[in-house]
Amino acid sequence: MPMFKAPFNGYSVKFSPFYESRLAVATAQNFGILGNGRIHVLELSPGGPGVTESIAFDTADAVYDVCWSESHDSVLIAAIGDGSVKIYDTALPPPSNPIRSFQEHAREVHSVDYNPTRRDSFLTASWDDTVKLWAMDRPASIRTFKEHAYCVYQAVWNPKHGDVFASASGDCTLRIWDVREPGSTMIIPAHDLEILSCDWNKYDDCVLATSSVDKTIKVWDVRSYRAPLAVLNGHGYAVRKVKFSPHRRNLIASCSYDMTVCLWDYMVEDALVGRYDHHTEFAVGIDMSVLVEGLMASTGWDELVYVWQQGMDPRAS
């Protein structure tokens, strides 16, 4: 299956919601500690195992996350290590980019997520302990959400309710927010150690998953959250990213500092249904295509991006 070698360490990979052969990759020099970043836009070769770079954008600091606009097929938003949020138009050459840059966060921006229902706004989560709400046509953020007591590693929109999002933090809490309310509407002490990621079930808007430094993934129902619906054990180190399948209600993908990508069916007793050990360094980015069922991508600190079909060996050509 297709593989791409980047010059820097991989941090995030996202399939385009418009083109089934296109994906974006966020990378950072020197493991994101010090140095530059680069965003790669990749194209899968039709009918073949190849992958080519269609365009790349260099940044003066690490790129920790990237997301595609849900309203403009060529627009990307990037979360940058210098606290900035940058918007790129892949239809324009690199010298004409970024087309927008926002500098509000006081520390590294660690995640960015575009609203899939309203399609006019996006969220950023930062190590400055805040989440910010932005609109494409506004010169500054609309609102800042300050409740977490430590780094916010991810903020993700609910797939059905355009005003609701969840945030995962190093303060060991998962918080649910409604942008129409003054504060968070729910606080779930989901893990005893830092929570690194969260994602909503695409078929049940009350169910979400969290992943943690404690090596586990937990699945929660916000209607009854005193105990998790499931606890998924199998990773050997911190679980860096968790992602619900856009095609199967009970399928979850995860990647970990143990260098593996795992697939889980959280509704059965033997939940681990797939393990991929193609990375040779921390696996930190994972995505599942909305347009092609079963198509997955991952990236890691080994500077590699893999794209493969569930059930296949990612290293097979």
LOTI-882920 format. One record per residue (C-alpha): residue number from 1; chain; x, y negated, z. Coordinates in pm, whole numbers, plus 32768, in hexadecimal, padded with zeros to 4 digits. Each point is the difference from the previous one (the first is absolute). Layout:
# LOTI-882920
<site nr="NUM" kette="A" X="X" Y="Y" Z="Z"/>
...
# end
This chain:
# LOTI-882920
<site nr="1" kette="A" X="8000" Y="8000" Z="8000"/>
<site nr="2" kette="A" X="8072" Y="7E97" Z="7FD1"/>
<site nr="3" kette="A" X="8114" Y="7F76" Z="80DE"/>
<site nr="4" kette="A" X="8092" Y="7EA1" Z="800B"/>
<site nr="5" kette="A" X="8149" Y="7F9A" Z="809F"/>
<site nr="6" kette="A" X="7FFD" Y="7EA2" Z="8091"/>
<site nr="7" kette="A" X="8139" Y="7F3A" Z="805E"/>
<site nr="8" kette="A" X="7F73" Y="7FB9" Z="815D"/>
<site nr="9" kette="A" X="7F4C" Y="80C9" Z="810C"/>
<site nr="10" kette="A" X="7E91" Y="8046" Z="7FBC"/>
<site nr="11" kette="A" X="7EFB" Y="7F74" Z="80F0"/>
<site nr="12" kette="A" X="7EAB" Y="8011" Z="7F58"/>
<site nr="13" kette="A" X="7F5D" Y="8088" Z="7EC6"/>
<site nr="14" kette="A" X="7EA6" Y="7FAA" Z="7F77"/>
<site nr="15" kette="A" X="7F3F" Y="807D" Z="7ED2"/>
<site nr="16" kette="A" X="7F50" Y="7EFD" Z="7F2A"/>
<site nr="17" kette="A" X="7E84" Y="7FFD" Z="8028"/>
<site nr="18" kette="A" X="7FE3" Y="7FA7" Z="7E8D"/>
<site nr="19" kette="A" X="8101" Y="80D8" Z="7F46"/>
<site nr="20" kette="A" X="8032" Y="816D" Z="8054"/>
<site nr="21" kette="A" X="816B" Y="7FFF" Z="7F87"/>
<site nr="22" kette="A" X="8072" Y="7ECB" Z="80C1"/>
<site nr="23" kette="A" X="808B" Y="7FDC" Z="815E"/>
<site nr="24" kette="A" X="80C3" Y="7F02" Z="80CB"/>
<site nr="25" kette="A" X="811D" Y="8043" Z="80F0"/>
<site nr="26" kette="A" X="8083" Y="7F22" Z="8118"/>
<site nr="27" kette="A" X="8171" Y="8028" Z="8054"/>
<site nr="28" kette="A" X="8101" Y="7F6A" Z="80EC"/>
<site nr="29" kette="A" X="817B" Y="7FF6" Z="8006"/>
<site nr="30" kette="A" X="80BF" Y="809A" Z="8125"/>
<site nr="31" kette="A" X="7ECC" Y="80B2" Z="808B"/>
<site nr="32" kette="A" X="7F4A" Y="7EB4" Z="8024"/>
<site nr="33" kette="A" X="80E8" Y="7F84" Z="8112"/>
<site nr="34" kette="A" X="80BF" Y="7EFA" Z="7F37"/>
<site nr="35" kette="A" X="8007" Y="7FA3" Z="7E93"/>
<site nr="36" kette="A" X="7F25" Y="7FDA" Z="7ECF"/>
<site nr="37" kette="A" X="7EC5" Y="80AD" Z="7F87"/>
<site nr="38" kette="A" X="7F6D" Y="8067" Z="7EB4"/>
<site nr="39" kette="A" X="7EA5" Y="8054" Z="7F7F"/>
<site nr="40" kette="A" X="7FF6" Y="8100" Z="7EE6"/>
<site nr="41" kette="A" X="7ED5" Y="8031" Z="7F1B"/>
<site nr="42" kette="A" X="8010" Y="815E" Z="7F6C"/>
<site nr="43" kette="A" X="7F49" Y="80AA" Z="7EE2"/>
<site nr="44" kette="A" X="7FCB" Y="8177" Z="7FE8"/>
<site nr="45" kette="A" X="8048" Y="8089" Z="7EA7"/>
<site nr="46" kette="A" X="7EC4" Y="8084" Z="7F58"/>
<site nr="47" kette="A" X="8003" Y="817A" Z="7FF0"/>
<site nr="48" kette="A" X="8162" Y="801A" Z="8083"/>
<site nr="49" kette="A" X="80CE" Y="800A" Z="813F"/>
<site nr="50" kette="A" X="80A9" Y="7EB0" Z="7FCB"/>
<site nr="51" kette="A" X="7FDA" Y="7EB9" Z="80BB"/>
<site nr="52" kette="A" X="807C" Y="7EB0" Z="7F86"/>
<site nr="53" kette="A" X="8020" Y="7EA9" Z="80A0"/>
<site nr="54" kette="A" X="7F2C" Y="7EFE" Z="7F4D"/>
<site nr="55" kette="A" X="8069" Y="7ED4" Z="80D3"/>
<site nr="56" kette="A" X="80B3" Y="7FB0" Z="8147"/>
<site nr="57" kette="A" X="8001" Y="7ED5" Z="80E8"/>
<site nr="58" kette="A" X="8124" Y="7FAD" Z="80E5"/>
<site nr="59" kette="A" X="7FCE" Y="7F64" Z="8156"/>
<site nr="60" kette="A" X="80F3" Y="7F5E" Z="80F2"/>
<site nr="61" kette="A" X="7F88" Y="80DF" Z="811C"/>
<site nr="62" kette="A" X="7F7B" Y="8161" Z="8030"/>
<site nr="63" kette="A" X="7EB0" Y="8062" Z="7F69"/>
<site nr="64" kette="A" X="7F46" Y="80D7" Z="80FE"/>
<site nr="65" kette="A" X="7EB3" Y="802F" Z="7F51"/>
<site nr="66" kette="A" X="7F49" Y="7FB4" Z="7EBF"/>
<site nr="67" kette="A" X="7E95" Y="8014" Z="7F8F"/>
<site nr="68" kette="A" X="7F46" Y="7FCB" Z="7EBB"/>
<site nr="69" kette="A" X="7EEE" Y="7EFF" Z="7FD5"/>
<site nr="70" kette="A" X="7EA8" Y="809C" Z="7FDA"/>
<site nr="71" kette="A" X="7F8E" Y="7EE5" Z="7F1E"/>
<site nr="72" kette="A" X="8129" Y="7FBC" Z="7F18"/>
<site nr="73" kette="A" X="80A6" Y="812C" Z="7F60"/>
<site nr="74" kette="A" X="815A" Y="7F61" Z="7FE7"/>
<site nr="75" kette="A" X="8017" Y="7F61" Z="815A"/>
<site nr="76" kette="A" X="80CC" Y="8089" Z="8124"/>
<site nr="77" kette="A" X="8026" Y="7F82" Z="8165"/>
<site nr="78" kette="A" X="813F" Y="8045" Z="80C4"/>
<site nr="79" kette="A" X="8051" Y="8000" Z="8174"/>
<site nr="80" kette="A" X="815D" Y="7F6E" Z="8031"/>
<site nr="81" kette="A" X="80FB" Y="801E" Z="811B"/>
<site nr="82" kette="A" X="802F" Y="7E87" Z="8020"/>
<site nr="83" kette="A" X="7E95" Y="7FD7" Z="806F"/>
<site nr="84" kette="A" X="7F83" Y="7F98" Z="7EAA"/>
<site nr="85" kette="A" X="7EE8" Y="808E" Z="7F2B"/>
<site nr="86" kette="A" X="803D" Y="7FEB" Z="7E89"/>
<site nr="87" kette="A" X="7F15" Y="8030" Z="7ED9"/>
<site nr="88" kette="A" X="8083" Y="807E" Z="7EB3"/>
<site nr="89" kette="A" X="7F65" Y="8015" Z="7EA7"/>
<site nr="90" kette="A" X="8097" Y="8129" Z="7F4A"/>
<site nr="91" kette="A" X="7F88" Y="7F6E" Z="7EB3"/>
<site nr="92" kette="A" X="80FC" Y="7EE3" Z="802C"/>
<site nr="93" kette="A" X="817C" Y="8021" Z="7FF0"/>
<site nr="94" kette="A" X="80CB" Y="8004" Z="8144"/>
<site nr="95" kette="A" X="8070" Y="7E91" Z="7FE1"/>
<site nr="96" kette="A" X="7E8F" Y="7F99" Z="800A"/>
<site nr="97" kette="A" X="7FCA" Y="80C1" Z="8145"/>
<site nr="98" kette="A" X="7F94" Y="7FFA" Z="8111"/>
<site nr="99" kette="A" X="7ECF" Y="7F38" Z="7FA0"/>
<site nr="100" kette="A" X="7FAE" Y="7FB9" Z="8170"/>
<site nr="101" kette="A" X="80C1" Y="8012" Z="8145"/>
<site nr="102" kette="A" X="7F74" Y="7FD6" Z="815F"/>
<site nr="103" kette="A" X="80E2" Y="7FC7" Z="812C"/>
<site nr="104" kette="A" X="7F3B" Y="801B" Z="8143"/>
<site nr="105" kette="A" X="8064" Y="813A" Z="80BD"/>
<site nr="106" kette="A" X="8115" Y="7FC8" Z="80FF"/>
<site nr="107" kette="A" X="809C" Y="8157" Z="7FC9"/>
<site nr="108" kette="A" X="800C" Y="8119" Z="7EFE"/>
<site nr="109" kette="A" X="7EBD" Y="8049" Z="7F42"/>
<site nr="110" kette="A" X="7FD8" Y="8179" Z="800F"/>
<site nr="111" kette="A" X="7EBF" Y="804A" Z="7F44"/>
<site nr="112" kette="A" X="7F0F" Y="7F69" Z="7F05"/>
<site nr="113" kette="A" X="7EA6" Y="8080" Z="7F9E"/>
<site nr="114" kette="A" X="7F0F" Y="7F78" Z="7EFB"/>
<site nr="115" kette="A" X="7E8C" Y="7FFB" Z="804D"/>
<site nr="116" kette="A" X="7F68" Y="8119" Z="7F29"/>
<site nr="117" kette="A" X="7E96" Y="7F8B" Z="8021"/>
<site nr="118" kette="A" X="8010" Y="7E84" Z="7FF6"/>
<site nr="119" kette="A" X="8130" Y="8005" Z="7F19"/>
<site nr="120" kette="A" X="8058" Y="7E98" Z="8056"/>
<site nr="121" kette="A" X="80CE" Y="8019" Z="813F"/>
<site nr="122" kette="A" X="811A" Y="80C1" Z="80A3"/>
<site nr="123" kette="A" X="809C" Y="8048" Z="8153"/>
<site nr="124" kette="A" X="8166" Y="7FF1" Z="8076"/>
<site nr="125" kette="A" X="808A" Y="809F" Z="813E"/>
<site nr="126" kette="A" X="8140" Y="7F86" Z="809D"/>
<site nr="127" kette="A" X="8104" Y="8040" Z="8109"/>
<site nr="128" kette="A" X="7F95" Y="7EAF" Z="8092"/>
<site nr="129" kette="A" X="7EDE" Y="80C7" Z="809C"/>
<site nr="130" kette="A" X="7EF7" Y="7F66" Z="7F1D"/>
<site nr="131" kette="A" X="7F22" Y="8053" Z="7ED9"/>
<site nr="132" kette="A" X="7FAB" Y="7EF0" Z="7F05"/>
<site nr="133" kette="A" X="7EDC" Y="7FE6" Z="7F0D"/>
<site nr="134" kette="A" X="8043" Y="7F5E" Z="7EAF"/>
<site nr="135" kette="A" X="7F40" Y="7FA9" Z="7EC4"/>
<site nr="136" kette="A" X="80A1" Y="7FE9" Z="7EAB"/>
<site nr="137" kette="A" X="7F7B" Y="7E9F" Z="7FC4"/>
<site nr="138" kette="A" X="805E" Y="7F6C" Z="8153"/>
<site nr="139" kette="A" X="814A" Y="7F4B" Z="8041"/>
<site nr="140" kette="A" X="801B" Y="808C" Z="8162"/>
<site nr="141" kette="A" X="7F7C" Y="8122" Z="80CB"/>
<site nr="142" kette="A" X="7E90" Y="7FF8" Z="805F"/>
<site nr="143" kette="A" X="802D" Y="8093" Z="815A"/>
<site nr="144" kette="A" X="8101" Y="8098" Z="80EB"/>
<site nr="145" kette="A" X="7FA1" Y="8123" Z="80E2"/>
<site nr="146" kette="A" X="80CD" Y="7FFA" Z="8142"/>
<site nr="147" kette="A" X="7FB9" Y="810F" Z="80FD"/>
<site nr="148" kette="A" X="810C" Y="8108" Z="7FD8"/>
<site nr="149" kette="A" X="811C" Y="7FF3" Z="80FC"/>
<site nr="150" kette="A" X="8109" Y="8087" Z="7F12"/>
<site nr="151" kette="A" X="804E" Y="802B" Z="7E8E"/>
<site nr="152" kette="A" X="7ED7" Y="8045" Z="7F1C"/>
<site nr="153" kette="A" X="8077" Y="8106" Z="7F0A"/>
<site nr="154" kette="A" X="7EC9" Y="801C" Z="7F29"/>
<site nr="155" kette="A" X="7EAC" Y="7F61" Z="7FC5"/>
<site nr="156" kette="A" X="7F08" Y="80A8" Z="7F14"/>
<site nr="157" kette="A" X="7EA7" Y="7FA0" Z="7F83"/>
<site nr="158" kette="A" X="7ED4" Y="80E0" Z="8036"/>
<site nr="159" kette="A" X="7FAB" Y="809B" Z="7EAB"/>
<site nr="160" kette="A" X="7E8D" Y="7FA5" Z="8014"/>
<site nr="161" kette="A" X="7FE0" Y="7ED0" Z="80E3"/>
<site nr="162" kette="A" X="80AE" Y="7ECE" Z="7F72"/>
<site nr="163" kette="A" X="8018" Y="7F4F" Z="8151"/>
<site nr="164" kette="A" X="808F" Y="8121" Z="80CD"/>
<site nr="165" kette="A" X="816A" Y="806C" Z="8024"/>
<site nr="166" kette="A" X="80DE" Y="80CB" Z="80E7"/>
<site nr="167" kette="A" X="815C" Y="7FB2" Z="8083"/>
<site nr="168" kette="A" X="810F" Y="80E7" Z="808B"/>
<site nr="169" kette="A" X="8104" Y="7F7A" Z="80EF"/>
<site nr="170" kette="A" X="8134" Y="8052" Z="80C8"/>
<site nr="171" kette="A" X="7F33" Y="7FA7" Z="8135"/>
<site nr="172" kette="A" X="7F67" Y="815E" Z="7FDB"/>
<site nr="173" kette="A" X="7EA5" Y="7F81" Z="7FA5"/>
<site nr="174" kette="A" X="7F26" Y="8019" Z="7ECE"/>
<site nr="175" kette="A" X="7F1A" Y="7ED5" Z="7FE1"/>
<site nr="176" kette="A" X="7EC7" Y="7FD4" Z="7F30"/>
<site nr="177" kette="A" X="7FAA" Y="7EA2" Z="7F8C"/>
<site nr="178" kette="A" X="7EE1" Y="7F4E" Z="7F55"/>
<site nr="179" kette="A" X="806E" Y="7EB6" Z="7F65"/>
<site nr="180" kette="A" X="7EAF" Y="7F6A" Z="8063"/>
<site nr="181" kette="A" X="804B" Y="803F" Z="8172"/>
<site nr="182" kette="A" X="80EA" Y="7F33" Z="80DE"/>
<site nr="183" kette="A" X="80CA" Y="812B" Z="8078"/>
<site nr="184" kette="A" X="8030" Y="8171" Z="7FC6"/>
<site nr="185" kette="A" X="7EC3" Y="80D0" Z="801E"/>
<site nr="186" kette="A" X="80AA" Y="813D" Z="8078"/>
<site nr="187" kette="A" X="814A" Y="805E" Z="80A8"/>
<site nr="188" kette="A" X="8068" Y="816E" Z="7FF2"/>
<site nr="189" kette="A" X="8133" Y="8069" Z="80CD"/>
<site nr="190" kette="A" X="8049" Y="80FF" Z="7EF4"/>
<site nr="191" kette="A" X="8160" Y="8078" Z="805A"/>
<site nr="192" kette="A" X="80F8" Y="7FEC" Z="8120"/>
<site nr="193" kette="A" X="8113" Y="7F8A" Z="7F14"/>
<site nr="194" kette="A" X="8009" Y="7EFF" Z="7EE6"/>
<site nr="195" kette="A" X="7EF8" Y="8022" Z="7EF0"/>
<site nr="196" kette="A" X="80A6" Y="7FD5" Z="7EAD"/>
<site nr="197" kette="A" X="7EDD" Y="8029" Z="7F0E"/>
<site nr="198" kette="A" X="7E88" Y="801F" Z="7FDA"/>
<site nr="199" kette="A" X="7F09" Y="8042" Z="7EE9"/>
<site nr="200" kette="A" X="7E88" Y="801E" Z="7FD2"/>
<site nr="201" kette="A" X="7F4C" Y="8130" Z="7F78"/>
<site nr="202" kette="A" X="7F7E" Y="7FA1" Z="7EA7"/>
<site nr="203" kette="A" X="7EC0" Y="80CC" Z="802C"/>
<site nr="204" kette="A" X="7FA9" Y="7FB5" Z="816B"/>
<site nr="205" kette="A" X="802D" Y="7E93" Z="805F"/>
<site nr="206" kette="A" X="8001" Y="8054" Z="8173"/>
<site nr="207" kette="A" X="8128" Y="80EE" Z="7FF0"/>
<site nr="208" kette="A" X="816E" Y="7F9D" Z="7FF8"/>
<site nr="209" kette="A" X="8156" Y="8099" Z="803D"/>
<site nr="210" kette="A" X="812D" Y="7F83" Z="80C0"/>
<site nr="211" kette="A" X="816B" Y="8071" Z="7FFC"/>
<site nr="212" kette="A" X="8102" Y="7FC8" Z="810B"/>
<site nr="213" kette="A" X="8162" Y="8018" Z="8080"/>
<site nr="214" kette="A" X="7F76" Y="8122" Z="80D2"/>
<site nr="215" kette="A" X="8012" Y="80D9" Z="7EC1"/>
<site nr="216" kette="A" X="7E86" Y="802B" Z="7FEB"/>
<site nr="217" kette="A" X="7EE1" Y="7F90" Z="7F25"/>
<site nr="218" kette="A" X="7EB3" Y="7FC7" Z="80AB"/>
<site nr="219" kette="A" X="7EAC" Y="7FE2" Z="7F5C"/>
<site nr="220" kette="A" X="7F00" Y="7F1E" Z="80A9"/>
<site nr="221" kette="A" X="7E8B" Y="7FBB" Z="7FE4"/>
<site nr="222" kette="A" X="7FB7" Y="7E9B" Z="806C"/>
<site nr="223" kette="A" X="7EA4" Y="806B" Z="8071"/>
<site nr="224" kette="A" X="809B" Y="80DF" Z="810C"/>
<site nr="225" kette="A" X="816E" Y="7FB8" Z="8039"/>
<site nr="226" kette="A" X="8042" Y="807E" Z="8160"/>
<site nr="227" kette="A" X="80AB" Y="812A" Z="7F62"/>
<site nr="228" kette="A" X="8085" Y="8034" Z="7E9D"/>
<site nr="229" kette="A" X="7F48" Y="80DC" Z="7F08"/>
<site nr="230" kette="A" X="8149" Y="80AC" Z="7FB3"/>
<site nr="231" kette="A" X="816F" Y="7FF8" Z="8062"/>
<site nr="232" kette="A" X="80EA" Y="806F" Z="7EEA"/>
<site nr="233" kette="A" X="814F" Y="808D" Z="806D"/>
<site nr="234" kette="A" X="8110" Y="806D" Z="7F10"/>
<site nr="235" kette="A" X="80F0" Y="7EE2" Z="7FC2"/>
<site nr="236" kette="A" X="814D" Y="800E" Z="80B6"/>
<site nr="237" kette="A" X="8031" Y="7E8B" Z="8028"/>
<site nr="238" kette="A" X="7F37" Y="7EBC" Z="7FF6"/>
<site nr="239" kette="A" X="7EEA" Y="7FFC" Z="7EFB"/>
<site nr="240" kette="A" X="803C" Y="7EC6" Z="7F37"/>
<site nr="241" kette="A" X="7ECE" Y="7FF3" Z="7F1D"/>
<site nr="242" kette="A" X="7EAB" Y="80A4" Z="7FF0"/>
<site nr="243" kette="A" X="7F0F" Y="7FF1" Z="7EDA"/>
<site nr="244" kette="A" X="7EA4" Y="8090" Z="7FC6"/>
<site nr="245" kette="A" X="7FBA" Y="8099" Z="7EAD"/>
<site nr="246" kette="A" X="7F27" Y="7F2B" Z="7F19"/>
<site nr="247" kette="A" X="7F67" Y="8141" Z="7F75"/>
<site nr="248" kette="A" X="7FD8" Y="80F7" Z="8120"/>
<site nr="249" kette="A" X="7F57" Y="7FA3" Z="8146"/>
<site nr="250" kette="A" X="80D1" Y="80DE" Z="80E3"/>
<site nr="251" kette="A" X="815A" Y="7FDD" Z="7F5D"/>
<site nr="252" kette="A" X="8116" Y="7F2C" Z="8099"/>
<site nr="253" kette="A" X="8163" Y="7FC4" Z="7F84"/>
<site nr="254" kette="A" X="811C" Y="7F97" Z="80E4"/>
<site nr="255" kette="A" X="8174" Y="7FBF" Z="7FF4"/>
<site nr="256" kette="A" X="80FD" Y="8002" Z="8116"/>
<site nr="257" kette="A" X="815E" Y="7FBB" Z="807B"/>
<site nr="258" kette="A" X="8027" Y="817D" Z="7FF1"/>
<site nr="259" kette="A" X="8026" Y="7FC3" Z="7E86"/>
<site nr="260" kette="A" X="7EC3" Y="80C0" Z="7FA4"/>
<site nr="261" kette="A" X="7EB3" Y="7FAB" Z="7F62"/>
<site nr="262" kette="A" X="7EDB" Y="80C9" Z="808A"/>
<site nr="263" kette="A" X="7E9A" Y="8042" Z="7F96"/>
<site nr="264" kette="A" X="7EF7" Y="8047" Z="8105"/>
<site nr="265" kette="A" X="7E97" Y="8074" Z="800A"/>
<site nr="266" kette="A" X="7F98" Y="7F6D" Z="814B"/>
<site nr="267" kette="A" X="7EB7" Y="80C3" Z="800B"/>
<site nr="268" kette="A" X="809B" Y="815C" Z="8014"/>
<site nr="269" kette="A" X="80C7" Y="80A6" Z="8117"/>
<site nr="270" kette="A" X="813E" Y="8038" Z="7F35"/>
<site nr="271" kette="A" X="8005" Y="7E9A" Z="7F8C"/>
<site nr="272" kette="A" X="8154" Y="7FF9" Z="7F51"/>
<site nr="273" kette="A" X="7FB7" Y="8063" Z="7E97"/>
<site nr="274" kette="A" X="813D" Y="7F83" Z="7F53"/>
<site nr="275" kette="A" X="8161" Y="7F96" Z="8051"/>
<site nr="276" kette="A" X="80F4" Y="7F61" Z="7F0B"/>
<site nr="277" kette="A" X="816F" Y="7FDC" Z="805E"/>
<site nr="278" kette="A" X="8082" Y="7F51" Z="7EC7"/>
<site nr="279" kette="A" X="808E" Y="7ECE" Z="80B1"/>
<site nr="280" kette="A" X="815C" Y="8007" Z="809A"/>
<site nr="281" kette="A" X="7FCE" Y="7ED0" Z="80E1"/>
<site nr="282" kette="A" X="7EDE" Y="7F6A" Z="80C2"/>
<site nr="283" kette="A" X="7EBC" Y="8019" Z="7F36"/>
<site nr="284" kette="A" X="7F50" Y="7EB4" Z="803D"/>
<site nr="285" kette="A" X="7F0D" Y="7FBF" Z="7EE0"/>
<site nr="286" kette="A" X="7EDD" Y="80D3" Z="7F84"/>
<site nr="287" kette="A" X="7ED6" Y="7FC7" Z="7F1B"/>
<site nr="288" kette="A" X="7EF0" Y="80C4" Z="7F50"/>
<site nr="289" kette="A" X="7F75" Y="7F90" Z="7EB1"/>
<site nr="290" kette="A" X="7E9A" Y="7F84" Z="7FF5"/>
<site nr="291" kette="A" X="7FEB" Y="803E" Z="7E8A"/>
<site nr="292" kette="A" X="809F" Y="815C" Z="7FE4"/>
<site nr="293" kette="A" X="7F8E" Y="8102" Z="80FF"/>
<site nr="294" kette="A" X="8122" Y="80B2" Z="80A8"/>
<site nr="295" kette="A" X="810F" Y="7F14" Z="7F82"/>
<site nr="296" kette="A" X="80EC" Y="7F98" Z="8118"/>
<site nr="297" kette="A" X="8132" Y="7F23" Z="8025"/>
<site nr="298" kette="A" X="8103" Y="7FD7" Z="8111"/>
<site nr="299" kette="A" X="8139" Y="7F38" Z="8041"/>
<site nr="300" kette="A" X="810B" Y="7FFE" Z="810A"/>
<site nr="301" kette="A" X="814F" Y="7F84" Z="8076"/>
<site nr="302" kette="A" X="80AB" Y="80ED" Z="7F08"/>
<site nr="303" kette="A" X="7FAC" Y="7EF5" Z="7EF7"/>
<site nr="304" kette="A" X="7F1F" Y="80F5" Z="7F47"/>
<site nr="305" kette="A" X="7E97" Y="7FEA" Z="7F8B"/>
<site nr="306" kette="A" X="7F4B" Y="8144" Z="7FB2"/>
<site nr="307" kette="A" X="7EB3" Y="8027" Z="7F4A"/>
<site nr="308" kette="A" X="7F5C" Y="8155" Z="7FFA"/>
<site nr="309" kette="A" X="7EBC" Y="80C3" Z="7FF8"/>
<site nr="310" kette="A" X="7F89" Y="80A5" Z="8141"/>
<site nr="311" kette="A" X="8071" Y="8169" Z="8007"/>
<site nr="312" kette="A" X="812F" Y="7FBE" Z="7F22"/>
<site nr="313" kette="A" X="816B" Y="7FE1" Z="806A"/>
<site nr="314" kette="A" X="8056" Y="7E8B" Z="7FEB"/>
<site nr="315" kette="A" X="8162" Y="805A" Z="7F92"/>
<site nr="316" kette="A" X="7F8F" Y="80DB" Z="7EDE"/>
<site nr="317" kette="A" X="802C" Y="7F62" Z="7EA9"/>
# end
